Amino acid sequence: MTVTAPAGFEAAGVACGLKSSGSADLALVVNRGPRRAAAAVFTSNRAKANPILWSQQVIADGEVSAIVLNSGGANCFTGAEGFQTTHATAEAVAEALQVSAGDVLVCSTGLIGQQLDRPKLLAGVAAVAGALSADGGADAARAIMTTDSVPKTVVVEGPGYSIGGMAKGAGMLAPGLATMLVVLTTDADLPAAELDRALRAVTRLSFDRLDSDGCMSTNDQVTLMASGASGVTPDTDAFTLLLVDACMSLVLQLQADAEGASHDIQIHVRGAASEDDAVEVGRSVARNNLFKAAVFGNDPNWGRVLAAIGTTSAAFDPYAVDVSMNGVRVCHAGAPDRPSDEVDLTPRTVVVEIELAAGDAAATIYTNDLTHDYVHENSAYSS
């Protein structure tokens, strides 16, 4: 049931004609309360889509009754008409649910620079509102897919409450949230300020560490809504740990479905002078096309790892670094160690371990290899 697993939530997904394929393209998730607290984090891209601009205003008071999400068009760089479409969508949801438009978040995903078909979208709002049910989470998760091959969902159980979630994303998975839309729900009874603190802490450790292709989207949004329907007020730290589990499940599902990928790569950086240094080093490797192409070819070319981390401003001695690939230490103190032909990169999962020998901090970045299929899919996407 995903986002409808926690008590107090209903959802639906329908096809309203935004996608030429006729697939489902409009989702609605509604919080029936009694609490309607919410928090959200948004793309750090300065180029923000109209639904992001709208939702940033809506979330300011920490109260949200519903979130409506369309695929089939990003509604970004569409001018005043595009913003009016976002506003009209929120108004239509509000009218259907008898709530305030100022409590309706809007999300869009798809191609940039094309106007959404407003009449189809508004007709779809009426249809999706009429289809709401406590079992509608799976339909909602399918309706937000773009190039995704499968829906991404999660449910985790806490003591007397639960967290549900759905996500979409298969490319442009980079820091600042990526081209992902994520909706998280909980029936825990927590105020908006606590939700915001938990969500920001968890996003930093999960979604912001997924860096599939180094490209940042204009439409990224992660939303957390609490209904309070369980009557349980958990300790915020305990809730945050459970939220980490939920979000990391979605991260790994997003990574596994990245466009064209044949390897899921985990880059574990240890021995850093600071966590920021560890993240910078891991991200530099994750964004290095030479390294990613080598992994695609099952080539343990660890020299490309050293070359990538040498471009960072992190504090370390390049000639004190160790690198292991799938359990084989191929580089020790900046020099060859075990023979590269001992490394087996044929499994889907590739684990790269980097020891910087500069401190005690660590971080993990998640990425994918660079494949022919990725290039083909992104060259043909507009058609």
C-alpha positions as CSV (number, residue, x, y, z in Angstrom):
1,M,0.0,0.0,0.0
2,T,3.1,2.3,0.2
3,V,2.0,5.8,1.0
4,T,-1.4,4.5,2.2
5,A,0.1,2.0,4.6
6,P,0.1,4.6,7.5
7,A,-3.4,5.3,8.8
8,G,-5.1,8.5,7.7
9,F,-4.0,8.6,4.1
10,E,-5.7,7.9,0.8
11,A,-4.2,7.9,-2.7
12,A,-5.0,7.3,-6.3
13,G,-3.3,7.3,-9.7
14,V,-5.0,7.7,-13.1
15,A,-4.3,8.4,-16.7
16,C,-5.4,11.9,-17.8
17,G,-3.7,12.0,-21.2
18,L,-0.4,13.9,-20.5
19,K,1.6,10.9,-21.6
20,S,1.2,9.9,-25.3
21,S,1.5,6.3,-24.2
22,G,-1.8,6.5,-22.4
23,S,-0.1,5.3,-19.1
24,A,-1.1,6.6,-15.7
25,D,0.3,10.1,-15.3
26,L,-1.5,11.8,-12.4
27,A,-1.3,10.9,-8.7
28,L,-2.9,12.3,-5.6
29,V,-2.1,11.6,-1.9
30,V,-4.4,13.0,0.7
31,N,-3.9,13.4,4.4
32,R,-7.2,12.9,6.2
33,G,-5.7,13.8,9.6
34,P,-6.4,14.5,12.4
35,R,-2.9,16.2,12.1
36,R,-1.9,17.6,8.8
37,A,1.8,18.5,9.5
38,A,4.3,18.4,6.7
39,A,7.9,19.2,5.7
40,A,9.6,19.3,2.4
41,V,13.0,19.7,0.8
42,F,13.5,21.0,-2.7
43,T,16.1,21.0,-5.5
44,S,19.0,23.4,-4.9
45,N,19.1,24.2,-8.6
46,R,18.6,27.9,-9.1
47,A,16.4,27.0,-12.1
48,K,13.3,25.8,-10.4
49,A,10.1,24.6,-12.0
50,N,6.7,26.2,-11.4
51,P,5.5,23.5,-9.0
52,I,8.6,24.0,-6.9
53,L,7.9,27.7,-6.7
54,W,4.3,27.0,-5.7
55,S,5.2,24.3,-3.2
56,Q,7.8,26.4,-1.4
57,Q,5.1,28.8,-0.6
58,V,2.6,26.1,0.5
59,I,5.0,24.4,2.9
60,A,5.9,27.6,4.7
61,D,3.3,27.1,7.5
62,G,4.0,23.4,7.8
63,E,0.4,22.3,7.1
64,V,-0.5,20.2,4.0
65,S,-3.7,18.5,3.2
66,A,-2.7,16.9,-0.1
67,I,0.0,16.5,-2.7
68,V,-0.8,16.1,-6.4
69,L,1.9,14.9,-8.8
70,N,1.9,14.7,-12.6
71,S,4.3,12.9,-14.9
72,G,4.3,13.7,-18.6
73,G,5.7,17.2,-18.3
74,A,8.0,19.2,-15.9
75,N,6.1,22.5,-16.2
76,C,9.5,24.3,-16.0
77,F,10.5,27.3,-18.1
78,T,6.9,27.7,-19.2
79,G,6.4,31.3,-18.0
80,A,3.4,32.8,-16.4
81,E,1.1,30.4,-18.2
82,G,2.9,27.4,-16.6
83,F,2.6,28.9,-13.1
84,Q,-1.1,29.5,-13.7
85,T,-1.4,25.9,-14.6
86,T,0.2,24.9,-11.3
87,H,-2.1,27.3,-9.4
88,A,-5.1,26.0,-11.2
89,T,-4.2,22.4,-10.4
90,A,-4.0,23.2,-6.7
91,E,-7.3,25.0,-6.9
92,A,-8.9,22.1,-8.6
93,V,-7.6,19.7,-5.9
94,A,-8.8,22.0,-3.2
95,E,-12.3,22.2,-4.7
96,A,-12.5,18.5,-5.0
97,L,-11.4,17.9,-1.4
98,Q,-13.0,20.9,0.2
99,V,-9.6,22.2,1.5
100,S,-7.5,25.3,1.0
101,A,-5.5,25.6,-2.2
102,G,-2.8,27.0,0.1
103,D,-2.5,23.5,1.6
104,V,-2.0,21.6,-1.6
105,L,1.5,20.8,-2.8
106,V,2.1,20.3,-6.5
107,C,4.8,18.3,-8.2
108,S,5.6,17.7,-11.9
109,T,8.1,15.6,-13.8
110,G,9.0,15.2,-17.5
111,L,10.4,17.3,-20.2
112,I,11.4,20.9,-19.6
113,G,10.0,23.8,-21.7
114,Q,6.7,22.4,-22.8
115,Q,3.3,23.6,-21.5
116,L,1.1,21.0,-19.8
117,D,-2.3,20.4,-21.3
118,R,-4.3,22.3,-18.7
119,P,-7.8,21.0,-19.6
120,K,-6.6,17.4,-19.5
121,L,-4.8,18.0,-16.2
122,L,-7.8,19.6,-14.6
123,A,-10.1,16.9,-15.8
124,G,-7.6,14.4,-14.4
125,V,-7.8,16.0,-11.0
126,A,-11.5,15.3,-10.8
127,A,-10.9,11.7,-11.9
128,V,-8.1,11.1,-9.5
129,A,-10.0,12.7,-6.6
130,G,-12.9,10.4,-7.3
131,A,-10.6,7.4,-7.3
132,L,-9.1,8.0,-3.8
133,S,-8.9,5.0,-1.5
134,A,-6.9,3.6,1.3
135,D,-5.5,1.0,-1.1
136,G,-4.5,3.5,-3.8
137,G,-0.8,3.8,-3.0
138,A,0.4,1.4,-5.6
139,D,-1.6,3.2,-8.4
140,A,-0.1,6.5,-7.2
141,A,3.4,5.1,-7.4
142,R,2.9,4.0,-11.0
143,A,1.4,7.3,-12.1
144,I,4.6,9.3,-11.2
145,M,6.9,7.1,-13.3
146,T,8.7,8.6,-16.3
147,T,11.7,6.6,-17.6
148,D,11.4,4.4,-14.5
149,S,11.0,0.7,-15.3
150,V,9.4,-0.1,-12.0
151,P,7.7,1.8,-9.2
152,K,9.7,2.4,-6.0
153,T,7.9,2.0,-2.7
154,V,8.6,1.2,0.9
155,V,6.8,0.6,4.2
156,V,8.6,0.4,7.6
157,E,7.0,-0.3,10.9
158,G,7.7,1.5,14.1
159,P,6.4,0.9,17.6
160,G,2.7,1.7,17.1
161,Y,3.2,3.7,13.9
162,S,4.5,3.3,10.4
163,I,6.2,5.2,7.6
164,G,5.2,4.7,3.9
165,G,6.9,6.1,0.8
166,M,7.0,6.2,-3.0
167,A,9.6,7.6,-5.3
168,K,10.3,8.1,-9.0
169,G,13.6,8.7,-10.6
170,A,15.8,6.9,-13.1
171,G,18.2,9.5,-14.3
172,M,19.7,12.9,-13.3
173,L,20.1,11.4,-9.8
174,A,22.5,13.9,-8.4
175,P,22.9,15.9,-5.2
176,G,20.3,18.6,-4.5
177,L,17.8,15.7,-4.8
178,A,18.1,14.7,-8.4
179,T,15.2,14.3,-10.8
180,M,13.3,12.5,-8.1
181,L,9.9,13.0,-6.6
182,V,9.5,11.4,-3.2
183,V,6.4,11.3,-1.0
184,L,6.7,10.0,2.6
185,T,3.8,9.5,4.9
186,T,3.5,8.6,8.6
187,D,0.7,8.2,11.1
188,A,3.0,9.3,13.9
189,D,1.9,12.4,15.7
190,L,4.7,14.9,15.2
191,P,4.6,18.6,14.6
192,A,5.9,20.2,11.4
193,A,9.1,21.5,13.0
194,E,10.1,18.0,14.1
195,L,9.3,16.6,10.7
196,D,11.4,19.2,9.1
197,R,14.4,18.5,11.4
198,A,14.1,14.8,10.7
199,L,13.7,15.1,7.0
200,R,16.6,17.4,6.5
201,A,18.9,15.2,8.6
202,V,17.8,12.1,6.6
203,T,18.0,13.7,3.2
204,R,21.6,14.7,3.8
205,L,22.4,11.0,4.5
206,S,20.3,9.4,1.8
207,F,19.0,11.2,-1.3
208,D,21.8,13.7,-1.3
209,R,24.3,10.8,-1.5
210,L,22.8,9.4,-4.6
211,D,24.8,10.7,-7.6
212,S,23.9,8.7,-10.7
213,D,25.1,11.0,-13.5
214,G,26.1,14.3,-11.9
215,C,23.1,16.1,-13.4
216,M,20.8,18.1,-11.1
217,S,17.1,18.5,-12.0
218,T,14.8,21.5,-11.7
219,N,11.8,19.6,-10.2
220,D,13.2,17.6,-7.3
221,Q,11.0,17.4,-4.2
222,V,10.9,15.2,-1.1
223,T,7.8,15.6,1.0
224,L,7.0,14.1,4.4
225,M,3.4,14.3,5.7
226,A,2.1,13.2,9.2
227,S,-1.5,12.3,9.9
228,G,-1.1,11.7,13.7
229,A,-3.8,8.9,13.2
230,S,-1.9,6.4,15.3
231,G,-2.0,8.7,18.3
232,V,1.7,7.8,18.9
233,T,4.2,10.6,19.4
234,P,7.6,8.9,19.0
235,D,10.9,10.3,20.1
236,T,12.2,12.4,17.2
237,D,15.6,10.7,17.1
238,A,14.0,7.2,17.0
239,F,11.6,8.4,14.3
240,T,14.6,9.8,12.3
241,L,16.4,6.5,12.4
242,L,13.3,4.7,11.1
243,L,13.0,7.4,8.4
244,V,16.6,6.7,7.4
245,D,15.7,3.1,6.8
246,A,12.7,4.0,4.6
247,C,14.7,6.6,2.6
248,M,17.7,4.3,2.1
249,S,15.4,1.6,0.7
250,L,14.1,4.1,-1.8
251,V,17.7,5.3,-2.6
252,L,18.8,1.8,-3.4
253,Q,15.7,1.2,-5.5
254,L,16.4,4.5,-7.4
255,Q,20.0,3.5,-7.9
256,A,19.0,0.0,-9.2
257,D,16.7,1.5,-11.8
258,A,19.0,4.2,-13.1
259,E,18.8,4.7,-16.8
260,G,20.8,2.1,-18.7
261,A,23.0,1.1,-15.7
262,S,24.6,-2.4,-15.5
263,H,26.4,-1.8,-12.3
264,D,25.4,-0.3,-8.9
265,I,28.4,1.3,-7.4
266,Q,29.0,2.0,-3.7
267,I,31.9,4.3,-3.0
268,H,32.9,4.1,0.7
269,V,35.3,6.8,1.7
270,R,37.0,6.4,5.1
271,G,39.9,8.1,7.0
272,A,38.8,11.5,5.9
273,A,39.6,14.7,7.8
274,S,35.9,15.6,7.8
275,E,32.6,14.3,6.6
276,D,32.5,17.0,4.0
277,D,35.9,15.9,2.7
278,A,34.6,12.3,2.5
279,V,31.6,13.3,0.5
280,E,33.6,15.5,-1.8
281,V,36.0,12.6,-2.6
282,G,33.3,10.1,-3.1
283,R,31.3,12.4,-5.3
284,S,34.4,13.2,-7.4
285,V,34.8,9.5,-8.2
286,A,31.0,9.1,-8.8
287,R,31.1,11.8,-11.4
288,N,34.2,10.7,-13.2
289,N,33.1,9.4,-16.6
290,L,36.4,7.5,-17.2
291,F,36.0,5.6,-14.0
292,K,32.3,4.9,-14.7
293,A,33.1,3.7,-18.2
294,A,35.8,1.4,-16.9
295,V,33.3,-0.2,-14.5
296,F,31.0,-0.8,-17.4
297,G,33.8,-2.6,-19.1
298,N,34.5,-4.7,-15.9
299,D,37.9,-3.0,-15.8
300,P,39.3,-2.3,-12.3
301,N,41.2,0.8,-13.4
302,W,42.0,2.1,-10.0
303,G,44.2,4.8,-11.4
304,R,41.1,6.6,-12.5
305,V,40.0,6.6,-8.9
306,L,43.2,8.3,-7.7
307,A,43.1,10.8,-10.6
308,A,39.5,11.7,-9.6
309,I,40.1,12.3,-5.9
310,G,43.2,14.3,-6.8
311,T,41.0,17.0,-8.2
312,T,39.3,17.7,-4.9
313,S,40.2,20.2,-2.2
314,A,39.9,17.5,0.6
315,A,42.8,17.2,3.0
316,F,44.9,14.0,2.3
317,D,48.2,12.9,0.9
318,P,47.6,11.1,-2.5
319,Y,50.6,8.9,-1.8
320,A,49.0,7.6,1.4
321,V,45.7,6.5,-0.1
322,D,44.5,2.9,-0.3
323,V,41.9,1.7,-2.8
324,S,40.0,-1.6,-2.8
325,M,37.6,-2.8,-5.4
326,N,35.1,-5.6,-4.6
327,G,37.3,-6.7,-1.6
328,V,40.7,-6.6,-3.4
329,R,43.2,-3.9,-2.3
330,V,44.6,-2.8,-5.7
331,C,46.4,0.3,-4.4
332,H,48.3,0.7,-1.1
333,A,49.9,4.0,-0.1
334,G,49.5,5.4,-3.7
335,A,51.2,2.4,-5.3
336,P,50.1,-0.9,-6.9
337,D,49.1,-3.7,-4.4
338,R,47.2,-6.8,-5.5
339,P,47.1,-7.5,-9.3
340,S,44.0,-6.0,-10.9
341,D,43.1,-9.3,-12.5
342,E,42.1,-10.6,-9.1
343,V,39.2,-8.1,-9.1
344,D,35.9,-9.5,-10.3
345,L,33.6,-6.7,-11.5
346,T,31.1,-8.9,-13.2
347,P,28.5,-8.8,-10.3
348,R,25.9,-6.0,-10.5
349,T,27.2,-4.5,-7.2
350,V,30.6,-2.9,-7.2
351,V,32.1,-1.7,-3.9
352,V,34.9,0.8,-4.0
353,E,36.7,1.5,-0.7
354,I,38.9,4.5,-0.4
355,E,41.1,5.0,2.7
356,L,42.4,8.5,2.8
357,A,44.5,8.1,6.0
358,A,43.7,11.7,7.0
359,G,41.3,11.4,9.9
360,D,38.3,9.5,11.2
361,A,35.4,10.7,9.1
362,A,33.6,8.6,6.5
363,A,30.8,8.8,3.9
364,T,29.3,6.7,1.2
365,I,28.2,7.9,-2.3
366,Y,26.0,5.7,-4.5
367,T,26.3,5.8,-8.3
368,N,26.2,3.7,-11.5
369,D,28.3,2.9,-14.4
370,L,28.2,4.8,-17.8
371,T,26.7,2.6,-20.5
372,H,25.7,2.6,-24.1
373,D,22.1,2.3,-23.0
374,Y,22.4,5.4,-20.9
375,V,23.6,7.4,-23.9
376,H,21.0,6.0,-26.2
377,E,18.1,6.5,-23.7
378,N,19.0,10.2,-23.1
379,S,19.6,10.9,-26.7
380,A,16.2,9.6,-27.6
381,Y,14.2,10.8,-24.6
382,S,12.6,13.8,-26.3
383,S,11.0,11.6,-29.0
